Amino acid sequence: MMNWQNIVFLLIGLWIGAIFHEYMHARIADRLGDHTARNAGRLTLNPIVHIDPIGTLILPIAILVIGRGAWPAFGYAKPVPVNPYLMKKPRRDMMLVALAGPTTNFMLAAAVTVVAMVVRLIANIQFGVSSGGRIVTTSGSAALGDLFLLLYMVAIINIFLGVFNLIPVPPLDGSHILEFFLPPHAREVYDSFSRYGFIVFFILIFVFGRYIFAWFEPLYSLMQQAIFGPLTSYLL
């Protein structure tokens, strides 16, 4: 049975993570001398200017519906425009701009996890797992329980976004980071394959997505224990 609450919470986490991800690309590029994003009105946390119809809406909803809420939502906001040639050191600075996105996702996940852990302990809320596999509140406020579930989803999806974006496949951030460390000849060969990056990207998502998501299960379990504490069986 599809868990619509999980789907909504995952989408909220995705949109928060994707918007902050692109905002920090724009912010770091601006500090390094490239004001292209600022001039385009993208140096803002206003979600409207960052929405991409396919990456922010269609793709994540399709993944969640196909996976019946069991797969992490994946998507992306509209990429911010960056011109590395306006920076003092284009290769190095482009790498720093790329690194800013995943780093922001990891920082968001860490901050949300700490908040959830502290508030759970203060409110003395306990959780269990229903017969349908849903995390439910077994003691304490049900409303706060839903809030903590949302925080958990936000943390999980931001970890996933950060790690996935480090994969060195264009147009993901990892490709720009890897490019910085490649010698000139290898960089030219790598750049020649960048035109096929989107094809590889969608193959990763729709063909190998279930295997990629499975790699994150140990991390999900660890974060689940950190945020919710011990989970007991709870028939519902």
N, C-alpha and C positions, 0 to 999 in steps of 0.2 A: 504494500500500500504506500502510495506516495505521501511523504511528509511535507505538506505545504509550508508549515512553519519553518522547517529547516531550509527550504528553498528560498523563502523570503529573507531569512537571516543571512544566508550565504550571499545572496545578491546585494544586500546592504553592505556586508563586509567587502565584497568585490568592488563596489562602487567607491567606498571610502578609500580602499587601498589603491585603486587605479587612479583616482583623482589626485591623491597626495603624491603618488609615484610620478605623474606627469608634471605636477606643480614643482617638485624638487628638481626635475630635469631643467625646467625653465629657470628656476631660481639660481642654480649653480651656473648655468650657461650665462645668465645675466651678470653674475659676479665675476665671471672670467672674461667679460668683455663683449659677449654676443647678446645684443639687446633685441634680437629678432622676435623672440617669444613675447617680450614686453610690448613691442610695437604692434604685435598681432593680437594683443589683448589676452594672452594666455598666462600671464604672470598673476594668476588669481586662483583661489579655491572655489570659485563659483562653478558648480558642477555642470551647468548648461554649456559652457564654452568648451568643456572637455569631453562631452558625450560623442561617441562614434556609434551610429545606428547599428552597425554590424558587431563591432567589438564590445560595446558596452551593453547592448540589449539582446540582439538576436543570438549571437554565439553563446553567451553564458546561460541564457534561458534554454537553448537547445540542449546544451550539455547537461543541465540539471534535470530536464524533463526526460531525456534519454537514459540518464543514470538514475532516474527516480529519486533524486535528492541524495544519493549515496556518494556521488563523485563531487569533488570540490569544484566550485564554479570557477571557470577561467574565462578571461576576457581582457579587454584593454580599452583604455581611453584614447581619444584622438591624439596621435603623437604630436608633441610640441615641435615647432620648426626650430632647427638649430643650424647655424652656419659656422663650422669650425674655423673657417678662414678669417673670421673676425676676432678670434682668440689669439693670445700671444704665442702659445705653443699648441697648435691645432691637434696633434696626435695625443699628447698627454692630456690636454683639457677635454677632448672628446671622451677619453676614457673616464675621466672624473665625472663628467656629466652622466655618462651611462651608469656608472657605479652608484650615483646618487639615488636612482630609482629603487633598486633592490635594497639598498641600505635603509631607505625610508620605510619600506615594508617591514623589514626586520625590527626596526625601532618601534613602529606602531604595534607590532605583535607583542613585543616585550612589554611595552607600556600597558597595553590592554590586559595582558596576562597578570601583571602585578596588581592592577586595580581590581580585577576579578577575584584574585586570591585574597587580598586584604578585606574586601567587602564581604566575601563569603565567610571568612573567619569571624568578622565582627558581628554579622547577622546570624551566625550559627545555622546556616542553611545546609541541609544534607540532600543528596541526590541519589536516585536509583535508576535502574533501567527497566522499562516496561517490557511486557511480553512481545511487543512489536519492535523492540530495539530503540525506542525513544527515551532520551534522558528526561526524567521527571523529578519534581520536587517531592521529597518524602517528609520533610519537616521544614518549617519556616514559611516565609511568604512565597506564594506561587508566582506573584508578579515579579518579585526579585529573582526568582528562579528563572523566569523567562528572560530577564535582563542579563543574567549570567550566561545563559545559553547563547544569547546574541553576542556577548563579549567573546565567548569561546569561538564562535563562528568567525568573528572579525579577526581574531588572533590566528586561527587556522588558515584562513584564506590569504592573509598577508604573508605568512610563512611560505605558503605555496607559491604566491606571486613572486616573492623575492627569489626563491630557489629556481623556479622555472625560467625567470628572466635572465638568470645567469648561464643558461644553456647557450653555448656559442654557435647559434644558428641565426642568421639575419632574418628578421629585423630585431631580434631580441637583444637586450643590453649586453649579454655575454659575448656577442660577436664583436662589439666595439672594444670590449675589455681585452679579448684575445688578440685582436688586431694590433693593439698597442705593443704587445710582447713578441709579435712575429718579426723575423728578419725581413728585409725588403722584398726578396724574391718570393718567400712564402706568403707575404702579405698580398702581393700582386695575384698569386694563384687563388688565394682565399677570396679576394675581391671579385675575381672572375666568376665565382660561383654564387655571389650574393644575389644575382637576379633570380635564382631559384629558391631563395630563402623562404618566401611565402608558401611555396608548394611543400617544402620540407616541414614548415611550421604546421600546416593543416594536416599533413600526414601524421605528425607527432600527436596531434590532438585527437583526430578521429579514428586513426588506425591503432596507434600504440597508447592511447589515452588511459585505458584501463590498467595497463602495466605501469605507466608512469605514476598514476594515482596510488597504485599498490605500494610503491616504494616509500610513500609517505606514511603508511600505516603505523610503524613504530613511533614516529614523531607525533602523530595524532594521539596515540595512546598515552605517551608521556605528558603531552600538554593537557589531555583530558584529566589525568590523575592530578596534575598540578593545580588546575582550575577548580575541578569539582570534588577532589578528594576521592576516597574509596566509594565505589558505586556498588550498591546491593541490588539483588534481583527484586523486582517490584511488579507483580502481575496487575495489569490494568486492562 
